[in-house]
Each structure stands twice: as C-alpha cells, then as structure tokens.
Amino acid sequence: MRKKIVAANWKMNLTLEEGKNLVDSLVATLPAISEMRQVVIAPPYTHITQTAAQLEEYEHIYTGAQNCYSEASGAYTGEVSAAMLQSAGVHYVILGHSERREYFKEDDTVLVKKIEQALNNNLQVIFCCGEPLEVRDGDKQNEYVEKQIQAALFHLSADQLKSISIAYEPIWAIGTGRTATSQQAQDMHEHIRSVISTKFGEGAGKTMTILYGGSCNAGNAAELFACADVDGGLIGGASLKADAFTAIVNAMIQS
C-alpha cells in the first residue's frame, strides 16, 4: 500500500490572518488523517511558524515549504535554508516547481543542490516535473519528464529515495484553457513509475508516491485519484478554499 498525499501549495497568497483562518477552517472540517493518507500545507515563508503551531496537535497533517535555498548558510540575502525550515517545524518541501523553473531559472544543477540540502536536514521532498505545451504537442512528454527525473534524482541512493515523492505538473494544462484527461495523467504517472523502477528496482517504483499537479480540484479529484498510479495531488488555487480542499482530501482518503 502506497502512501497517498494531498499537498496545498498556497503560492504567494494570503495574509497572516487569512492564513490562520484558513488553517482553522481546515482542521475543523478535515476527516481523520492516517499515516498512509497524509495532508501537507505549504504556505508562504511568513506563515510557517504560525501554521506549524496550528497543526502541532494534529497527526499526519504536516507543514510544508514551497522552496529552500541550495546552500546551507552564508551571505545570501533573502534566502531561506533547509535547516531554518526544519527548525521552524517544516516536514515537507516542494522543489522543482514549474514556476520556480520558469520565473527563477532554476536548472538541474540547482535542484540537485536543493534536494541535497533538504535531505541533509531530514525534510521530505515533493519533487515537481512536467512538460510544456510544445513538448506535449510534439509527443515528446515521456522523454522530457524522464530526463528531468534522471537529472535530479538518479544520483540518490535507494535509502534517500524513500524521502522523495514526485509531483507531475502538465504545464500545458495549467492556465492554458486545455485540460489533461485522467487517462493522460495515468499514462504519465505509469511512465514515471517505470522510470523509477528501471533505476532503483521494481520495489522502489511500486512504493513511490506520485502526485498529480495539473489543476486538480474538487470536481475532478475523485476521477483522478481513482487512477491506478495517481497517489494524490499537489493543489494550487483550490487549496485556498477550505471546502474545496476538504473535498479533495476526502477524495484521496476514499481512493
């Protein structure tokens, strides 16, 4: 039985008060969460200690971070290290998100260093990968995603890989007016699982948690999570509304 996760990525949204109110609403409405059905809430940096304190008494609901820096410490004004996040109560960190790759030009070399910092500080990593529109239209998505995974994860040991989950983001289906079908999601998740199995063995492939990050919402979550190789979701806009996010978590638990 694989661990399933629904992770909320608030991105650059919500004031401290709004964030506090949202977490209060979530913990009041979320169903019972188990070790194999986890929830992660990844707010902006400014919310982390507040969110961690709010979640402290709730089992298997974890505070996440949306990023960390690639170095352990030093003269890097404005950056936040993995050690700082861990000390603030963070359990998960999202790395390689498509927005970080596009807007902040994060490449494979940087991501390898970030993953190293996260693992060195006992953080669980949600590693994002996914193809843009031109790659999908050229039917090259499998090769593209495979290269992303090879570059970022293939240097890890089998033991280190246990601290990694993968989130597939079909960039072409986010804000473009095009929608990925559940079959397209399943096909890519199955491919990702085979890539992991080829490098790390069939057991590692079978146990890898693979999330879907392509505009998952309350309306399509149940269909997506019913796919054999979809183990939950990395949720953006829908995570900012307690009722929508709770519905997605319920779909994950029932899957």
C-alpha positions as CSV (number, residue, x, y, z in Angstrom):
1,M,0.0,0.0,0.0
2,R,1.5,3.3,-1.1
3,K,1.4,6.5,0.9
4,K,-1.1,9.0,-0.6
5,I,-0.7,12.7,-0.1
6,V,-2.8,15.9,-0.8
7,A,-0.5,18.9,-0.6
8,A,-1.7,22.5,-0.5
9,N,0.6,25.0,-2.3
10,W,-0.7,28.4,-1.3
11,K,1.9,30.1,-3.5
12,M,2.2,33.9,-2.9
13,N,-1.3,34.3,-1.4
14,L,-3.0,35.2,2.0
15,T,-2.0,37.5,4.8
16,L,-1.1,36.0,8.2
17,E,-4.7,36.5,9.4
18,E,-6.2,35.0,6.3
19,G,-3.8,32.0,6.5
20,K,-4.6,31.4,10.2
21,N,-8.4,31.5,9.4
22,L,-8.0,29.1,6.6
23,V,-6.0,26.6,8.7
24,D,-8.6,26.9,11.5
25,S,-11.3,26.1,9.0
26,L,-9.4,23.2,7.5
27,V,-8.7,21.4,10.8
28,A,-12.3,21.9,11.8
29,T,-13.6,20.1,8.6
30,L,-10.9,17.7,7.5
31,P,-11.6,14.0,8.1
32,A,-9.3,11.7,10.2
33,I,-5.9,11.5,8.6
34,S,-3.7,8.4,8.7
35,E,0.0,7.7,8.2
36,M,-0.8,6.4,4.7
37,R,-3.2,9.2,3.8
38,Q,-1.4,12.5,4.6
39,V,-2.1,16.2,4.2
40,V,0.6,18.8,3.7
41,I,0.0,22.6,3.9
42,A,2.7,24.7,2.3
43,P,2.1,28.4,3.0
44,P,4.5,31.3,2.2
45,Y,7.6,31.6,4.4
46,T,6.0,34.3,6.6
47,H,3.2,31.8,7.7
48,I,5.3,28.8,8.5
49,T,5.8,29.1,12.3
50,Q,2.1,30.1,12.7
51,T,0.9,27.2,10.6
52,A,3.2,24.7,12.3
53,A,1.9,25.8,15.7
54,Q,-1.7,25.4,14.5
55,L,-1.0,21.9,13.1
56,E,1.1,20.7,16.0
57,E,-1.6,18.7,17.7
58,Y,-3.0,17.1,14.5
59,E,-1.4,13.8,13.4
60,H,-0.4,13.3,9.8
61,I,-1.2,16.9,8.8
62,Y,2.2,18.5,8.1
63,T,3.6,21.9,7.4
64,G,5.5,22.2,4.1
65,A,7.6,24.9,2.4
66,Q,7.4,26.0,-1.2
67,N,11.1,26.1,-1.7
68,C,14.5,26.2,0.1
69,Y,17.9,27.5,-0.9
70,S,20.7,25.5,-2.4
71,E,23.3,26.3,0.2
72,A,23.4,25.6,3.9
73,S,24.2,29.1,5.1
74,G,26.0,32.3,4.2
75,A,25.7,35.7,2.7
76,Y,22.6,35.0,0.6
77,T,20.3,37.9,1.4
78,G,16.6,37.0,1.2
79,E,17.1,33.2,1.0
80,V,15.9,30.6,3.5
81,S,17.9,27.4,4.2
82,A,16.6,23.9,4.7
83,A,18.0,23.9,8.2
84,M,15.9,27.1,9.0
85,L,12.8,25.4,7.7
86,Q,13.4,22.3,9.7
87,S,13.9,24.3,12.8
88,A,10.6,26.2,12.2
89,G,8.6,23.0,12.1
90,V,8.6,22.2,8.4
91,H,8.3,18.5,7.4
92,Y,8.0,18.7,3.6
93,V,9.5,21.0,1.0
94,I,8.4,21.4,-2.7
95,L,11.3,21.6,-5.1
96,G,11.4,22.0,-8.9
97,H,8.0,23.6,-9.3
98,S,7.4,24.8,-12.8
99,E,7.1,28.4,-11.6
100,R,10.5,28.2,-10.0
101,R,12.0,26.7,-13.1
102,E,10.4,29.3,-15.4
103,Y,10.5,32.5,-13.4
104,F,13.6,32.0,-11.4
105,K,15.6,29.9,-13.9
106,E,16.2,27.0,-11.6
107,D,18.1,24.3,-13.6
108,D,19.0,20.7,-12.8
109,T,22.3,21.7,-11.1
110,V,20.5,24.0,-8.7
111,L,17.8,21.4,-8.0
112,V,20.3,18.7,-7.2
113,K,21.9,21.0,-4.6
114,K,18.5,21.9,-3.1
115,I,17.5,18.3,-2.8
116,E,20.8,17.6,-1.1
117,Q,20.1,20.3,1.4
118,A,16.6,19.1,2.1
119,L,17.7,15.5,2.7
120,N,20.6,16.6,4.8
121,N,18.0,18.3,7.1
122,N,15.6,15.4,7.2
123,L,12.9,17.0,5.1
124,Q,10.6,15.1,2.8
125,V,10.9,16.3,-0.8
126,I,8.0,16.8,-3.2
127,F,9.9,16.9,-6.5
128,C,8.0,18.5,-9.4
129,C,8.4,17.6,-13.0
130,G,6.3,18.1,-16.2
131,E,6.3,19.2,-19.8
132,P,5.3,22.5,-21.5
133,L,2.8,22.7,-24.4
134,E,5.3,22.4,-27.3
135,V,6.7,19.2,-25.8
136,R,3.2,17.7,-25.4
137,D,2.2,18.7,-28.9
138,G,5.3,17.1,-30.2
139,D,4.5,13.9,-28.3
140,K,7.9,14.0,-26.5
141,Q,6.5,14.2,-23.0
142,N,7.8,10.9,-21.8
143,E,11.4,11.6,-22.8
144,Y,11.2,15.1,-21.4
145,V,9.9,14.1,-17.9
146,E,12.3,11.1,-17.8
147,K,15.3,13.5,-18.3
148,Q,14.1,15.7,-15.5
149,I,13.9,12.8,-13.1
150,Q,17.2,11.4,-14.2
151,A,19.0,14.7,-13.7
152,A,17.5,15.4,-10.3
153,L,17.1,12.0,-8.7
154,F,19.3,9.3,-10.3
155,H,22.3,10.3,-8.1
156,L,20.4,9.4,-4.9
157,S,20.7,6.2,-3.0
158,A,17.8,3.8,-2.6
159,D,17.5,4.9,1.0
160,Q,17.5,8.6,0.1
161,L,14.8,8.0,-2.5
162,K,12.5,6.9,0.4
163,S,12.3,10.7,1.3
164,I,11.1,11.7,-2.2
165,S,7.7,12.0,-3.6
166,I,7.1,13.1,-7.2
167,A,4.5,15.6,-8.4
168,Y,3.7,15.6,-12.1
169,E,2.7,19.0,-13.5
170,P,1.5,19.1,-17.1
171,I,2.4,22.7,-17.6
172,W,0.4,22.7,-20.8
173,A,-2.8,22.1,-18.9
174,I,-2.4,24.9,-16.3
175,G,-3.9,28.2,-17.3
176,T,-3.9,27.4,-21.0
177,G,-7.6,26.5,-21.5
178,R,-6.6,22.9,-22.2
179,T,-7.4,20.2,-19.8
180,A,-5.5,17.0,-19.1
181,T,-7.7,13.9,-19.1
182,S,-7.5,11.4,-16.3
183,Q,-6.1,8.9,-18.8
184,Q,-3.3,11.3,-19.8
185,A,-2.5,11.7,-16.1
186,Q,-2.5,8.0,-15.6
187,D,-0.3,7.4,-18.6
188,M,2.4,9.8,-17.3
189,H,2.3,8.5,-13.7
190,E,2.7,5.0,-15.0
191,H,5.7,6.1,-17.1
192,I,7.3,7.9,-14.1
193,R,6.8,4.8,-12.0
194,S,8.6,2.7,-14.7
195,V,11.5,5.2,-14.8
196,I,12.0,4.9,-11.1
197,S,11.7,1.1,-11.3
198,T,14.3,0.9,-14.1
199,K,16.9,2.7,-12.0
200,F,16.1,1.7,-8.4
201,G,14.2,-1.5,-8.8
202,E,10.6,-2.6,-9.1
203,G,10.0,-2.3,-5.3
204,A,11.0,1.4,-5.4
205,G,8.8,2.1,-8.3
206,K,5.8,0.4,-6.7
207,T,6.2,2.3,-3.4
208,M,7.0,5.8,-4.9
209,T,4.2,8.3,-4.1
210,I,3.4,10.2,-7.3
211,L,1.0,13.2,-7.1
212,Y,-0.9,15.0,-9.9
213,G,-0.4,18.7,-10.1
214,G,-2.4,19.8,-13.1
215,S,-5.3,21.9,-11.9
216,C,-6.7,19.2,-9.6
217,N,-9.9,20.5,-8.0
218,A,-13.0,19.3,-6.1
219,G,-14.8,18.4,-9.3
220,N,-12.1,16.1,-10.9
221,A,-10.2,14.8,-7.8
222,A,-12.2,11.6,-7.4
223,E,-11.7,10.6,-11.1
224,L,-8.0,11.4,-11.0
225,F,-7.4,9.7,-7.7
226,A,-9.1,6.6,-9.0
227,C,-6.3,6.1,-11.5
228,A,-4.0,3.2,-10.5
229,D,-0.8,5.2,-10.4
230,V,-2.1,8.6,-9.1
231,D,-1.4,8.9,-5.4
232,G,-3.0,12.3,-4.6
233,G,-2.4,15.8,-5.7
234,L,-0.4,19.0,-5.4
235,I,-3.1,21.6,-5.2
236,G,-2.8,25.2,-6.1
237,G,-5.9,27.5,-6.3
238,A,-8.3,25.0,-4.8
239,S,-6.2,24.8,-1.6
240,L,-7.1,28.4,-0.8
241,K,-10.7,27.4,-0.1
242,A,-11.5,25.2,2.9
243,D,-14.5,23.5,1.4
244,A,-12.8,22.7,-1.9
245,F,-9.6,21.4,-0.3
246,T,-11.5,19.3,2.2
247,A,-13.4,17.7,-0.8
248,I,-10.1,16.9,-2.4
249,V,-8.8,15.3,0.8
250,N,-12.0,13.3,1.1
251,A,-11.5,12.0,-2.5
252,M,-7.9,11.0,-1.6
253,I,-9.0,9.1,1.5
254,Q,-11.7,7.3,-0.4
255,S,-9.4,6.3,-3.2
